[in-house]
Amino acid sequence: MRLLRRLLPHPILTLLLTLVWVLLTSTWTLNSLVFGFLLGFLIPFLTQPYWPHQMRLKKPLKIIEYILIVIYDIVVANVVVARIVVFKSNAKRQPAWIAVPLDLLTPEAISVLAGTITMTPGTVSADVSAEGHALLVHCLHAPNPGAVRDEIKQRYERRLKEIFE
């Protein structure tokens, strides 16, 4: 078991990298699958010294719910941003920098939150405080920055806290 753990330090990452490679090449051939598995084996093996602790998920099935919510929010945000860009003049836009205080403790959860915010059109994660206690977010149009902060905390951070901590 130790030999297997040493050879495959992150088996889920290995499977994910293999799947991503096959999807990127758009070919379901044996060569593509073997090369994808080779990448999925080598990348975690070579980066193993940089992962001192293996990430543990408290509720891994909640990831599916989180992904569905993020996809829905991305679609809705695309429409909202398109309406803002097309119909709202620059003078009427109210961009804002928002500091979102974090209750998350693990770096992986903070990274997922920052990535989620950046993937959602109209918002970008710009910085994390040195101690990891706050995330700086830029919004394209935020007439009420407090509401945006509360929505990020309620919609994303709360769910990530359930998944990771």
N, C-alpha and C positions, 0 to 999 in steps of 0.2 A: 504494500500500500504506500509506503514511503517513497519507493522508486517511482510509482505512478504519479504521486503528488509532486515529486521533483521534476519529472518529465513534462507533466501537464499541470503547471501551478495554477492556472485559471481555466478549467475545462469549459466553462460557459463562454468565456471570451474566445476560446479556440473555435467553438461551434459558431459563434456570432461572426467572427472574422471570416471563417470559411463561407458562411452564407452570404455575407456582404460581398465577398470576392465573386462568387458565382452570380449574384444579382448584378454586379457592376459589369461583368463581362457579357451578360445576357446570353450565355451559352451553358446549357446543362450537359456538358460533355464530361467524360471521365478525366480528361486532361485538366479541365478547368476545376473540377472538384478536387483532384489531387493537389494541384498547385495552390488552391485556396486553403486546403488543409495544411499544406506545408507552411504557408504564411501564418495560418492560425496556430500552428505549433511553434514556429520560430519567434514570432513577435512576443508572445507572453514569456517564452523561455529566456529570450535575451533581455527583456525588461524586468525580469523577476527581482533583481537586486534593488530596483527602484520602488518596489511595492512591499514595504516592510510588513504590513498587515493585510491579510486577506479580508476583503469587504464582506460583511454579513448583512443580509437583508432580513428585516424582522417580518415583513409581510410581502413576499415576492409577487403574489398574485395581484396585489393592488397596483402593480406596475401597469397592468393592462388597462385598468380604469384610468390611471394617470395619462397614459398615452392617448386614449380616446378623447379625454378632456382637452389635452394639448392640441390634438389634430382639429377638434371642433373650434377651439379658440383661434388657431392659425387661420382657418377658413373665414371665420367671422371678422378677424382683424384685417384680413386682406381687403374685404369689402369696405370696412370702416376707413382704412387708410386710403383706399382709392377715392372714396367720397371726400375725404379731407383734402387730398392733393388736387383733385379736379375742381371741387366746388368752393373750397375755402381759400380766401386770399391769404398771402403771407402775413399781412397786417392783423388778420383775425385769428391766426394760429397762436396757441399758447404753449410753446414747448417748455419743458420743465426738467430740472434735475431733481431726482427724488432719492433720498436715503432710506433704504428699507432695512430696519433693524432685523437681525436674524436670530431665530431661536434654534436653527439647525446647528449641529455640532460637528458632524463629519464632513471632511473636505469633499467626499464624493457627492453628498447630498447638496452641498453648496454649489458645486460645479454643475449638477443637473439643473438646479434652480436658475443659475446664471445662463446656462445654455437655453433653457426653456424661454426665458425672458427675451433673449436675443433672437430666437427663432420666431417669436411672435412679432409680426409686422407692427411697426410703430413704437417699439421699445427696444432698447439696447442696454445690456449690462456693461458698464464701463469700468468698474473697479470694485474690489473687495477690500475692506479695511484690513490692516495688518494682522489684527487679532481674529479676523473672521466674524466680527460682530455686526457688520453692516454691509450692504450691497448698494452701490451707486448705480442708479438706473436713469437713462435719458428717455423721455417720452416726447413723441412728435407733437402731440396735442393733449394737454392735461389741465383743463380748467380747474379741476379739484385734485391736486396732488395727493392729498390724504386719502381720497377714495381709491386712487390707483394703488397706493401703498397697501391699503387694507385688502384690496382685491388680490394682489400678489400674495400676501400672507395667507389669506383665507383659501384661495383657489389652488395655489401651488405649494406653498411652504407647509401648510398643515398636512397635505397628502404625502409630501416627501418625508415629513417627520414620522408619519405612520409607517412608511416603507423602510426607511433607513435606521430609525432609532427606536 
